[in-house]
Amino acid sequence: MSVPVQIVSPQANKPCIGFVQDSVIGSWLLTRDDTVVPRSLAFALIASIRHTRQDLPSKDHYTGKEIFSVLLPPELHYRNKRTGVVIEHGFLVSGMLCKVTLGATSGGIVHSMYHSFGPTRTANFLSDTQRLVNRWLLHRGFSIKLSDCEPLDTTRDEVALAVRLAQQKVTKIMQTTQPLSAKHPNILTSQRIEETLSEIANRVLTNVGKVVHASLNEKTNSLYQAVLCASKGNLINVAQLVGCIGQTSVEGRRILICDPQEQFGQGDTLGKCGFVSSSYFSGLSHTEFFFHTMAGREGLIDTAVKTANTGYLQRRLMKAMETLTVAYDRTVRNANQNILQFQYGADDFDATYVLRQTLPCLTTSLSELENNFEPGGEWQMFKDVLLGFRERKWRFLLSESDTFVYCPGSVEDIYMMFQARSKMYKLAESDCLSSAECLARVNKLCEGCCVAPWSYRACYAVLLRWNLRYEAVRTFPTHVFDDMLAEITRRTHYALVAPGEAVGALSAQSISEPLTQLTLNTCGT
């Protein structure tokens, strides 16, 4: 199979290939605002890649963003509000690249490039970025040392205080509830008391994580840097390394055993139920180590038992659905030509080319929306479509708080690309669209792309009318606007599922693969 074609998986509408670990931390360090690369090193880095796309200006020093921008296509326009990454005309303007933008995530750079430039250029970007970033990391260096895990004296004191306060709270609750539980066993059950105590014990690690997070230095602590860019680990791992490990759970509950006085103090109500107050850096006592291995053994047993079950589940799903394919009349049929679905997925779109796209207009009042549209025909048309879609959301029992839809292509990315192109032209009045012309063209686009009005494609009409409203495109030259509509039409038709697609096998593997992966991941708990 061709690997570039498999970069984006239909299972979750996102890439299954992305940057991890060294490539992520290297990109994060390279694109920091204070990174400066001398001329000699800059050309050595560029010499390591095979598909140079942009030239560097002649000067003695370059920023890390300028070096990374060499890898990006000049036509790329990308914006991520969560991380603050902005790319315009293939140049990284702001933001630091991390796992969210470079990893196998929906809406990342890899995902955007795949839909905008195709699998081949995306594969070249993946290969070249790893070559350049690994060469840069070889020069810059990155290692996590033991001192990165050593807590400050103030951090130790604050962690000890958090554990002590939780211990006092648990002791007070037990002293208060035990006599009441004996008098009113039906009202104050032991299960309810245990749930309260477990909540207090589990909250300790959250509080310790906040203390540790505030004590680490982003510029000097390599462990913290790896967590910030999501290269490896998370803040809970750091809290357990530096602060305390927290409550150990077996079968979802605290460990309830007898209380030998020679092992636990008289008031140690947390420790005897599996709470580990030590950190991995300081080391565990023999009783804490015993409790800790109990949870590890449970994870090993779960992995051994469930692996066989999930493997058999995949086999059963495959045997049940292996003959399901899409016919030329767009129906889904089995080997006996029985119809199982009249429209594949209710919208006929291949999940590989479907993206999760935000629509803030779904939760905005009509009076606020009216200010974004030209009065008259355009606003009335959008209002009717939006009200109809909101009614369908209620019929399909979708959450009212959902502000996203799943539609082919990224309309926002296409809009940004053609918006940048429109700024290259000096507009005359004759070149601009009128509101009536804009509405007529958008109506024609929606009729061609949304052929089944009572299916899920209605959400696509809302998405198109919102992004292509006259207030947003009034500065576009007519030919640029027409090119944008043609690109949207092309991507929509390209996203239609191909006749003969083995959708049964795809569905079976899409269900069983994450189940197997989740089972295998329990081995590390």
C-alpha positions as CSV (number, residue, x, y, z in Angstrom):
1,M,0.0,0.0,0.0
2,S,1.1,3.6,-0.6
3,V,2.0,5.1,2.8
4,P,1.2,8.7,1.9
5,V,-2.4,7.8,1.0
6,Q,-2.8,6.3,4.5
7,I,-1.7,9.4,6.5
8,V,-5.3,10.4,7.3
9,S,-7.4,7.6,8.7
10,P,-11.2,7.4,8.3
11,Q,-11.6,6.0,11.8
12,A,-11.6,9.3,13.6
13,N,-11.3,11.8,10.8
14,K,-7.7,12.6,11.7
15,P,-4.1,11.7,10.8
16,C,-2.7,8.4,12.1
17,I,0.9,9.6,11.3
18,G,2.3,12.6,13.1
19,F,5.4,13.9,14.9
20,V,6.3,12.4,18.4
21,Q,8.8,12.8,21.1
22,D,12.1,14.2,19.7
23,S,10.5,15.8,16.7
24,V,8.0,17.5,18.8
25,I,10.4,18.9,21.4
26,G,12.8,19.9,18.7
27,S,10.2,21.8,16.8
28,W,9.0,23.5,20.0
29,L,12.5,24.6,20.9
30,L,13.3,25.7,17.4
31,T,10.2,27.9,17.1
32,R,10.6,29.7,20.5
33,D,10.8,33.4,20.2
34,D,14.3,33.6,21.7
35,T,15.8,31.0,19.3
36,V,18.5,32.5,17.0
37,V,20.4,30.4,14.5
38,P,23.7,31.5,13.0
39,R,24.1,31.6,9.2
40,S,26.5,28.6,9.0
41,L,24.2,26.4,11.1
42,A,21.1,27.6,9.2
43,F,22.5,26.4,5.8
44,A,23.7,23.1,7.4
45,L,20.1,22.5,8.6
46,I,18.6,23.3,5.2
47,A,21.2,21.1,3.5
48,S,19.7,18.1,5.4
49,I,16.3,18.3,3.8
50,R,15.4,17.1,0.3
51,H,12.4,19.3,-0.7
52,T,13.3,22.9,0.0
53,R,10.3,25.1,-0.7
54,Q,11.3,28.6,0.2
55,D,14.5,30.6,0.1
56,L,16.1,32.4,3.1
57,P,17.1,36.1,2.9
58,S,20.8,36.8,3.1
59,K,21.8,37.8,6.7
60,D,24.0,36.7,9.5
61,H,21.4,35.3,11.9
62,Y,18.0,33.8,11.5
63,T,15.1,33.1,13.9
64,G,13.9,29.6,14.5
65,K,10.6,30.5,12.9
66,E,12.4,31.5,9.7
67,I,14.2,28.2,9.6
68,F,11.1,26.2,10.1
69,S,9.2,28.2,7.5
70,V,11.5,26.8,4.8
71,L,9.6,23.5,5.2
72,L,6.1,25.0,4.6
73,P,4.4,25.5,1.2
74,P,4.2,29.2,0.2
75,E,0.4,28.7,-0.3
76,L,-0.2,27.4,3.3
77,H,-2.5,29.5,5.5
78,Y,-3.1,28.0,9.0
79,R,-4.5,29.4,12.2
80,N,-4.9,27.6,15.6
81,K,-6.7,29.6,18.2
82,R,-5.8,27.1,21.0
83,T,-2.0,27.3,20.6
84,G,-1.8,30.8,19.0
85,V,0.0,29.4,15.9
86,V,-0.5,31.5,12.8
87,I,1.0,30.7,9.4
88,E,0.5,33.1,6.5
89,H,1.9,32.6,3.0
90,G,3.9,29.7,4.3
91,F,5.6,31.7,7.0
92,L,5.3,30.9,10.7
93,V,4.2,34.3,12.1
94,S,3.6,33.5,15.7
95,G,3.2,30.6,18.1
96,M,5.3,27.7,19.2
97,L,4.7,24.3,17.5
98,C,3.8,21.5,19.8
99,K,1.9,18.1,19.7
100,V,-1.4,19.9,19.2
101,T,-0.3,21.4,15.9
102,L,2.3,18.8,14.7
103,G,0.9,15.5,16.1
104,A,-1.6,13.1,14.7
105,T,-4.5,15.4,15.8
106,S,-7.5,16.6,14.0
107,G,-7.1,20.2,12.7
108,G,-3.3,20.2,12.9
109,I,-0.8,21.2,10.3
110,V,-0.5,17.7,9.0
111,H,-4.2,17.3,8.6
112,S,-4.6,20.7,6.9
113,M,-1.7,20.0,4.5
114,Y,-3.2,16.7,3.5
115,H,-6.5,18.2,2.5
116,S,-5.0,21.3,0.8
117,F,-1.9,19.9,-0.9
118,G,-2.4,16.1,-1.1
119,P,-0.7,13.1,0.3
120,T,2.7,13.4,-1.5
121,R,3.5,16.9,-0.4
122,T,2.4,16.0,3.1
123,A,4.6,13.0,3.2
124,N,7.6,15.1,2.0
125,F,6.8,17.6,4.8
126,L,6.8,14.8,7.4
127,S,10.2,13.5,6.2
128,D,11.9,16.9,5.8
129,T,10.7,18.2,9.1
130,Q,12.2,15.2,11.0
131,R,15.5,15.6,9.1
132,L,15.8,19.3,9.9
133,V,14.5,19.2,13.5
134,N,16.6,16.2,14.4
135,R,19.7,17.9,13.0
136,W,18.9,21.0,15.0
137,L,18.3,18.9,18.1
138,L,21.7,17.2,17.6
139,H,23.3,20.6,17.6
140,R,21.3,22.2,20.4
141,G,21.0,19.1,22.7
142,F,18.2,18.1,25.0
143,S,18.4,15.8,28.0
144,I,16.4,15.3,31.2
145,K,18.6,15.1,34.3
146,L,17.9,14.0,37.8
147,S,18.0,17.6,39.1
148,D,14.9,18.3,37.0
149,C,12.9,16.0,39.2
150,E,14.3,17.4,42.5
151,P,11.7,19.5,44.3
152,L,12.5,22.7,46.1
153,D,12.4,22.9,49.8
154,T,9.3,25.1,49.7
155,T,7.7,22.6,47.3
156,R,8.3,19.7,49.7
157,D,6.8,21.7,52.6
158,E,3.7,22.6,50.5
159,V,3.2,19.0,49.4
160,A,3.5,17.8,53.0
161,L,1.0,20.4,54.1
162,A,-1.5,19.2,51.4
163,V,-1.1,15.6,52.5
164,R,-1.4,16.5,56.2
165,L,-4.6,18.6,55.6
166,A,-6.2,15.7,53.7
167,Q,-5.2,13.3,56.5
168,Q,-6.8,15.6,59.1
169,K,-10.0,15.9,57.0
170,V,-10.3,12.1,56.6
171,T,-9.7,11.5,60.3
172,K,-12.4,14.1,61.3
173,I,-14.9,12.6,58.9
174,M,-14.3,9.1,60.2
175,Q,-14.6,10.2,63.8
176,T,-17.9,12.1,63.0
177,T,-19.6,9.5,60.8
178,Q,-18.8,6.2,62.7
179,P,-21.2,6.8,65.6
180,L,-23.8,8.3,63.3
181,S,-23.5,5.3,60.9
182,A,-24.1,2.9,63.8
183,K,-27.3,4.7,64.7
184,H,-28.6,5.3,61.2
185,P,-27.1,2.5,59.0
186,N,-29.8,3.0,56.2
187,I,-29.1,6.8,55.8
188,L,-25.3,7.0,56.3
189,T,-24.0,3.8,54.6
190,S,-20.4,2.7,54.6
191,Q,-20.4,3.0,50.8
192,R,-21.3,6.6,50.9
193,I,-18.6,7.3,53.5
194,E,-16.1,5.5,51.4
195,E,-17.0,7.5,48.3
196,T,-16.4,10.8,50.3
197,L,-13.0,9.6,51.6
198,S,-11.9,8.4,48.1
199,E,-12.8,11.8,46.7
200,I,-10.6,13.6,49.3
201,A,-7.7,11.2,48.7
202,N,-7.9,11.6,44.9
203,R,-8.1,15.4,45.2
204,V,-4.6,15.5,47.0
205,L,-2.8,14.6,43.7
206,T,-4.6,17.5,41.9
207,N,-3.5,20.0,44.6
208,V,0.0,18.6,44.6
209,G,0.1,19.0,40.8
210,K,-0.8,22.7,41.1
211,V,2.0,23.2,43.6
212,V,4.6,21.4,41.5
213,H,3.4,23.2,38.3
214,A,4.0,26.6,40.0
215,S,7.5,25.6,41.2
216,L,8.9,24.5,37.8
217,N,10.8,26.8,35.5
218,E,9.9,26.6,31.8
219,K,13.3,27.9,30.6
220,T,15.6,25.7,32.6
221,N,13.6,22.5,33.5
222,S,13.8,20.0,30.6
223,L,11.2,17.7,32.1
224,Y,8.7,20.5,32.3
225,Q,9.5,21.5,28.7
226,A,8.7,18.0,27.5
227,V,5.4,18.1,29.2
228,L,4.5,21.6,28.0
229,C,4.9,20.7,24.3
230,A,3.2,17.3,24.9
231,S,6.3,15.5,23.7
232,K,6.1,13.0,26.6
233,G,4.2,12.8,29.8
234,N,1.7,15.1,31.5
235,L,1.4,17.2,34.6
236,I,0.1,14.2,36.6
237,N,3.3,12.3,35.8
238,V,5.4,15.3,36.9
239,A,3.4,15.6,40.1
240,Q,4.1,12.0,40.9
241,L,7.8,12.3,40.1
242,V,8.3,15.4,42.2
243,G,5.5,15.6,44.8
244,C,3.6,12.5,45.7
245,I,2.2,9.4,44.0
246,G,-1.2,9.7,45.5
247,Q,-4.0,7.3,46.1
248,T,-3.6,3.7,44.8
249,S,-6.8,2.1,43.5
250,V,-7.7,-1.5,42.9
251,E,-10.9,-2.3,41.1
252,G,-11.8,1.3,41.2
253,R,-11.7,1.5,45.0
254,R,-9.3,2.3,47.8
255,I,-7.4,-0.7,49.3
256,L,-9.2,-1.7,52.4
257,I,-7.1,-4.2,54.6
258,C,-6.4,-4.7,58.2
259,D,-4.4,-2.2,60.2
260,P,-1.3,-3.7,61.8
261,Q,-0.1,-1.1,64.3
262,E,3.5,-1.9,63.7
263,Q,3.3,-0.7,60.1
264,F,0.9,2.3,60.4
265,G,0.6,5.0,62.9
266,Q,-2.5,5.4,65.0
267,G,-3.8,8.3,62.9
268,D,-2.6,7.2,59.5
269,T,-6.0,6.6,58.0
270,L,-4.9,7.4,54.5
271,G,-1.7,5.3,54.4
272,K,-3.4,2.1,55.5
273,C,-5.8,2.4,52.6
274,G,-3.2,2.6,49.8
275,F,-2.3,6.3,49.8
276,V,1.3,6.8,48.8
277,S,2.7,10.1,50.2
278,S,6.2,9.6,48.8
279,S,7.3,10.6,45.3
280,Y,9.2,8.6,42.7
281,F,12.2,10.9,43.3
282,S,12.3,10.4,47.1
283,G,11.5,6.7,46.9
284,L,8.7,4.5,48.4
285,S,8.6,2.7,51.7
286,H,8.1,-1.0,51.7
287,T,4.4,-0.7,52.6
288,E,3.9,1.9,49.9
289,F,5.7,-0.2,47.4
290,F,3.5,-3.2,48.3
291,F,0.3,-1.1,47.7
292,H,1.8,0.3,44.5
293,T,2.5,-3.1,43.0
294,M,-1.1,-4.2,43.7
295,A,-2.4,-1.7,41.1
296,G,0.4,-2.7,38.7
297,R,-0.6,-6.4,39.0
298,E,-4.2,-5.6,38.3
299,G,-3.1,-3.8,35.0
300,L,-1.0,-6.8,33.9
301,I,-3.9,-9.2,34.6
302,D,-6.4,-7.0,32.7
303,T,-4.0,-6.9,29.7
304,A,-3.5,-10.6,29.6
305,V,-7.2,-11.4,29.9
306,K,-8.7,-8.7,27.7
307,T,-6.2,-9.0,24.8
308,A,-7.8,-12.4,23.7
309,N,-11.3,-10.9,24.1
310,T,-10.6,-7.9,21.9
311,G,-8.9,-10.0,19.3
312,Y,-11.9,-12.2,19.1
313,L,-14.1,-9.2,18.9
314,Q,-12.3,-7.9,15.8
315,R,-12.6,-11.3,14.2
316,R,-16.4,-11.4,14.8
317,L,-16.9,-7.9,13.5
318,M,-14.9,-8.6,10.4
319,K,-16.8,-11.8,9.6
320,A,-20.1,-10.0,10.1
321,M,-19.3,-7.0,7.9
322,E,-16.6,-8.1,5.5
323,T,-19.0,-8.1,2.5
324,L,-20.5,-4.6,3.0
325,T,-19.6,-2.3,0.1
326,V,-20.9,0.9,-1.4
327,A,-22.8,0.3,-4.7
328,Y,-23.0,2.6,-7.7
329,D,-26.4,3.9,-6.6
330,R,-24.8,5.1,-3.3
331,T,-26.5,2.4,-1.2
332,V,-24.6,0.1,1.2
333,R,-25.2,-3.6,0.3
334,N,-23.9,-7.0,1.4
335,A,-23.0,-10.0,-0.7
336,N,-26.6,-10.9,-1.2
337,Q,-27.4,-7.4,-2.5
338,N,-29.5,-6.6,0.5
339,I,-29.6,-2.9,1.3
340,L,-28.4,-2.0,4.7
341,Q,-28.2,1.8,4.2
342,F,-29.7,4.0,1.5
343,Q,-26.9,6.6,2.0
344,Y,-23.5,5.7,3.4
345,G,-23.2,7.4,6.8
346,A,-26.4,9.5,6.0
347,D,-24.3,11.9,4.0
348,D,-22.3,9.9,1.4
349,F,-19.0,11.4,2.5
350,D,-15.8,9.4,2.9
351,A,-14.8,9.9,6.6
352,T,-11.1,10.4,5.5
353,Y,-12.1,13.8,4.0
354,V,-14.5,14.9,6.7
355,L,-13.3,17.5,9.3
356,R,-14.7,18.8,12.6
357,Q,-15.5,22.5,11.9
358,T,-16.6,25.1,14.4
359,L,-19.9,27.0,13.9
360,P,-20.4,29.7,16.6
361,C,-23.6,30.8,14.9
362,L,-25.4,27.7,16.2
363,T,-25.4,29.2,19.8
364,T,-25.8,32.8,18.9
365,S,-29.0,34.7,19.0
366,L,-30.7,35.7,15.8
367,S,-30.5,39.4,16.7
368,E,-26.7,39.2,17.0
369,L,-26.4,37.2,13.8
370,E,-28.4,39.7,11.8
371,N,-25.6,42.2,12.2
372,N,-23.2,40.0,10.2
373,F,-25.4,39.8,7.2
374,E,-26.7,42.1,4.5
375,P,-30.4,43.0,5.2
376,G,-32.9,41.5,2.9
377,G,-32.5,38.3,0.9
378,E,-29.2,37.1,2.3
379,W,-30.2,37.3,5.9
380,Q,-33.7,35.8,5.3
381,M,-32.1,32.9,3.4
382,F,-29.6,32.2,6.2
383,K,-32.2,32.6,8.9
384,D,-34.5,30.0,7.3
385,V,-31.6,27.5,6.8
386,L,-30.4,28.0,10.4
387,L,-33.8,27.6,12.0
388,G,-34.4,24.5,10.0
389,F,-31.0,23.1,11.1
390,R,-31.7,23.9,14.7
391,E,-34.9,22.0,14.5
392,R,-33.1,19.0,13.0
393,K,-30.6,19.2,15.9
394,W,-33.5,18.7,18.3
395,R,-34.8,15.8,16.2
396,F,-31.5,14.1,16.2
397,L,-31.1,14.7,19.9
398,L,-27.9,16.6,19.5
399,S,-26.6,18.7,22.3
400,E,-27.6,22.3,22.2
401,S,-24.1,23.3,23.4
402,D,-22.4,21.7,20.4
403,T,-20.9,24.4,18.2
404,F,-19.3,22.1,15.6
405,V,-20.3,20.1,12.6
406,Y,-18.6,17.4,10.5
407,C,-18.2,18.4,6.9
408,P,-15.8,17.8,4.0
409,G,-12.8,20.0,3.5
410,S,-11.9,23.0,5.8
411,V,-14.0,25.9,4.6
412,E,-12.1,28.2,7.0
413,D,-8.7,27.2,5.5
414,I,-10.0,27.6,2.0
415,Y,-11.4,31.1,2.9
416,M,-8.1,32.1,4.5
417,M,-6.1,31.0,1.4
418,F,-8.3,32.9,-1.1
419,Q,-8.5,35.9,1.3
420,A,-4.8,36.2,1.1
421,R,-4.9,36.0,-2.7
422,S,-7.6,38.7,-2.8
423,K,-5.3,41.1,-1.0
424,M,-2.8,41.0,-3.9
425,Y,-5.3,42.9,-6.2
426,K,-6.2,46.5,-6.2
427,L,-9.9,46.6,-6.4
428,A,-12.1,48.8,-8.5
429,E,-15.9,49.0,-7.9
430,S,-16.5,47.0,-11.1
431,D,-14.4,44.1,-9.7
432,C,-16.4,43.7,-6.5
433,L,-19.4,41.5,-6.0
434,S,-22.8,42.9,-5.1
435,S,-24.8,41.3,-2.3
436,A,-27.3,39.9,-4.9
437,E,-24.5,38.3,-7.0
438,C,-22.9,36.9,-3.9
439,L,-26.2,35.4,-2.7
440,A,-27.0,33.9,-6.1
441,R,-23.6,32.2,-6.3
442,V,-23.8,30.8,-2.8
443,N,-27.3,29.5,-3.4
444,K,-26.1,27.7,-6.5
445,L,-23.1,26.3,-4.5
446,C,-25.4,25.0,-1.8
447,E,-27.8,23.4,-4.3
448,G,-24.8,21.6,-5.9
449,C,-23.1,20.5,-2.7
450,C,-26.1,19.8,-0.5
451,V,-28.3,17.6,-2.6
452,A,-30.1,15.9,0.3
453,P,-31.7,18.7,2.3
454,W,-33.3,16.4,5.0
455,S,-30.1,14.6,5.7
456,Y,-27.0,15.6,7.7
457,R,-25.9,17.7,4.7
458,A,-28.1,20.5,6.0
459,C,-25.3,21.4,8.4
460,Y,-23.0,21.9,5.4
461,A,-25.3,24.5,4.1
462,V,-25.2,26.4,7.4
463,L,-21.4,26.2,7.3
464,L,-21.1,27.5,3.7
465,R,-23.6,30.3,4.2
466,W,-21.9,31.5,7.4
467,N,-18.3,31.5,6.0
468,L,-19.4,32.9,2.6
469,R,-21.7,35.7,3.8
470,Y,-21.3,39.0,2.0
471,E,-19.7,40.9,4.9
472,A,-16.9,38.3,4.9
473,V,-16.3,38.3,1.1
474,R,-17.2,41.8,-0.1
475,T,-13.5,42.7,-0.7
476,F,-13.0,39.6,-2.9
477,P,-12.6,40.2,-6.7
478,T,-15.2,38.3,-8.7
479,H,-12.7,35.9,-10.2
480,V,-11.1,35.1,-6.9
481,F,-14.6,34.5,-5.3
482,D,-15.5,32.2,-8.2
483,D,-12.2,30.3,-7.8
484,M,-12.9,29.8,-4.1
485,L,-16.4,28.4,-4.9
486,A,-14.9,26.1,-7.5
487,E,-12.3,24.8,-4.9
488,I,-15.1,24.2,-2.4
489,T,-17.1,22.3,-5.0
490,R,-14.0,20.2,-6.0
491,R,-13.3,19.2,-2.4
492,T,-16.9,18.4,-1.8
493,H,-17.2,16.1,-4.8
494,Y,-13.8,14.6,-4.0
495,A,-15.0,13.7,-0.5
496,L,-17.9,11.6,-1.8
497,V,-17.3,7.9,-1.0
498,A,-16.2,5.9,-4.0
499,P,-18.4,3.0,-5.3
500,G,-16.9,-0.3,-4.3
501,E,-15.4,1.0,-1.0
502,A,-15.2,-1.8,1.5
503,V,-17.0,0.1,4.2
504,G,-17.7,-3.0,6.3
505,A,-14.1,-3.9,6.8
506,L,-13.3,-0.2,7.5
507,S,-16.0,-0.1,10.2
508,A,-14.9,-3.3,11.9
509,Q,-11.3,-2.3,12.1
510,S,-12.2,1.3,13.2
511,I,-14.1,-0.2,16.2
512,S,-11.7,-3.0,17.2
513,E,-8.4,-1.1,16.8
514,P,-8.9,1.5,19.6
515,L,-10.3,-1.2,21.9
516,T,-7.2,-3.3,21.4
517,Q,-5.0,-0.3,21.9
518,L,-6.8,0.7,25.1
519,T,-6.3,-2.8,26.5
520,L,-2.6,-2.8,25.7
521,N,-2.2,0.6,27.3
522,T,-3.5,-0.7,30.6
523,C,-0.2,-2.7,31.0
524,G,1.5,0.6,31.9
525,T,-0.8,1.6,34.7
